[in-house]
Structure formats: C-alpha cells, structure tokens
C-alpha cells in the first residue's frame, strides 16, 4: 500500500459514516499529516474508485467518497491500515511496545475476545495511560462475568508492572453495535475516530462490514466529550428524556447524550441534589443502560466506589425489573472495588416521589 492510499483510508476510517468531498478529505489529510495536495488526492481517489476500493457519488458539483465494503479485499486493506497505524505509533516507544506485547501474551487465550483497540493513543500516552476497547463474543452470563473479571485482573497486573494506568471497556457484539448506531453522543462512537486495532483488526472490520450489510448506519463521533463539561441545559434536557424532571429549570432542546455520560457528569460535578437523580433514571432505564460502559466511565473518572454504593442500595430498595444491575454489582465486587455507602433514606424518598419505589 502506497503512502497516499494509506492516508486516504486512514482519514476515511476516522470519519466512518460521514460523506467527505475530495476538498474535505484533502484538508483532513493536511490537518493530520501536515501536507496534502488536492490534485494528487483527486487523482488517487479516482484510481482507488476504479480499483473498487472507494465509491464515488455526486452531490451537486462535489464528489463524495466512501469506503467500498463490497470489495473482497477491503477487510485486508483496512487491517493493513491498522497495522501501519500501530507500527507508526509504537516506533520509538519501547515501554509501550513491551506493554502491548504483554497484553497479547496474557489475553490471547481468552477465546471470547474478538478484537482489542487502543483508544486516543497519542493523547493518552502523554498522560501515561492507555484506554482499551475490548470487543467480546456473546456467551452465557456466568462465563462472560468470569471472563470480564479475568481480563480486569490481568490488566490490573500489567499496569502495575509497567507503571501506566490502563482503563478498559468490554463490549459484547450487540452492545457494541447498538452504541455505534445510536443517535446519542456516546464513547463507542467517539472511539472510532481515533483508535488503533492492536489485536485482530480483520475481525474488527468484519464486524463493521457485517453491520453495514444489515443496514446499520454507523457514525463516528468527531470529538470526545468530557462529562464534567456537560452544560446545565444538556443535563436538564437529558434527565427529562430519561424520566427525571426537576422543579424549576425550563427544559430546552439540547444534545442527545447517553445515560452513561449523563451519570458521569452528575458524579463529577458532585451536586447532592442531582446525585439523587441517578437511582431514578437507572430504575426507569435499567434495560437500556449499558453497564459495561458505565463501569468503564466510573473507573476512568474515579467514582466506581460511589456507583457501587448506589447500585447496592437501589437493588435493595427496588427488586422488580432491576435484575440487570446484579451483573455490574458482581463485577465491581469481583474486582475488589470498595464501597461508598449511599443514603438509603434519601434514595427511598426520591424513588417514591418519582413512582419507582
């Protein structure tokens, strides 16, 4: 694969689901790589279209480019792109090379693992941390919980050896695709725009291809949201979406944000009144909450102990329709997470007020 083909595929995969014109593609290549020429990009794009690597469609006077997943060789080309990204990133980073080799060695025996991706690698390396997306095959609940605890223990050991913080999220097939096709702002969509698949890139891209074949529109997020910076307007709007309407604030249309980010924002801003909203929205949306994603955010932003206290108290107070929180409770307990006790009396009052208790 020549350099310009690699750069084009790199940019297209970072912007999955978006229609880019040749002008926009050239600008993004220049932004990432420091230089690009429209004429060269235009010529290469048309060559790639003739080879069936990309597809071109007309929108007025512009040509819009997309990856052609119907090409038999596409998965191999995308896997090659991931390998090139990994090589470029690891060059000169010996400690990171050793850590990734340790991850390979320790996790290759987990047959449930489909792929592992390193998220926001450049930024996180500067902060002496790593974030991993671990895509899992579906299996029975008990085996899945055992695998997740085993993965946590191994990564906890590796981070201590290499003196680097490792945060990871484990997502099963259906959960992963549900997040990618969601209209809400969520971490899974954001991960697509800046990641390196470090283990089994062909399996990762085969899953994306399969989703497209099933009519699932996947849209990469452009920027990573920091929950602590979520606006008051967006919090009020999304709390109402999830069944918690406050007295006083006027509800205005805001950004649609996933419940896991919303809970993280409330935890990080440490507003006692808002924290009482968490058990209400969890009780009303237990079936639609992605607890693996919530646990990832809880560990990343250091509120896992508080979350465990809320989940245990909520489970004690509300038994009907809350079986989904048993698994995250067991996972937090299995990974030896301490507990910050929740205020049971206050929680009971707010649950009763919102007709949950």
Secondary structure as UniProt FT lines:
FT   HELIX           3..14
FT   TURN            15..17
FT   STRAND          20..21
FT   HELIX           22..33
FT   HELIX           38..50
FT   TURN            51..52
FT   STRAND          54..59
FT   TURN            60..61
FT   STRAND          62..67
FT   TURN            69..70
FT   TURN            72..73
FT   HELIX           74..90
FT   TURN            91..92
FT   HELIX           94..107
FT   TURN            108..109
FT   TURN            111..112
FT   STRAND          113..119
FT   HELIX           121..126
FT   TURN            127..128
FT   STRAND          129..136
FT   HELIX           141..162
FT   STRAND          165..172
FT   HELIX           173..181
FT   HELIX           187..191
FT   TURN            192..193
FT   STRAND          195..199
FT   HELIX           201..213
FT   TURN            214..215
FT   HELIX           227..229
FT   HELIX           232..241
FT   TURN            242..243
FT   HELIX           259..269
FT   HELIX           272..284
FT   TURN            286..288
FT   HELIX           291..300
FT   TURN            301..302
FT   HELIX           304..317
FT   TURN            320..321
FT   HELIX           324..334
FT   TURN            335..336
FT   HELIX           344..353
FT   TURN            354..355
//
